[in-house]
Amino acid sequence: MAGGISIHAVDVASGRPAQGLRVEIWRIDPDSLRIADGRLGANGVLDHSVAQGAGVTAGEYEVLFHLGEFFGERDGFLTVTPFRFRIKNVDEHFHLPLKFTRWGYSLFRGA
């Protein structure tokens, strides 16, 4: 797959995809624009046109994972987990797998 930003998240404590996790994708430089806002499906994947490259241009991005809301914790440890990265070549695909628990997370650029 060429171009785009795809998200896949798994709650490793339960061993299940993060169905219902809210995710926002923002382009923050050169301008500030939210290009995606949605909830992950039963497979833990964000089904959004941004995965095919819609709205993706060169620049700096931030993905917000709403973990506190996912766990239903008003006073939980993690609230919103941000991940910032830069896209220089819009023909490259950026797959961002998130593995998390209530207390921590691992996020990286996958294949």
Helices and strands as residue ranges (DSSP letters): E 5-11, E 16-17, E 22-29, E 33-39, G 49-52, E 59-65, H 67-71, E 81-87, E 94-100, E 105-107
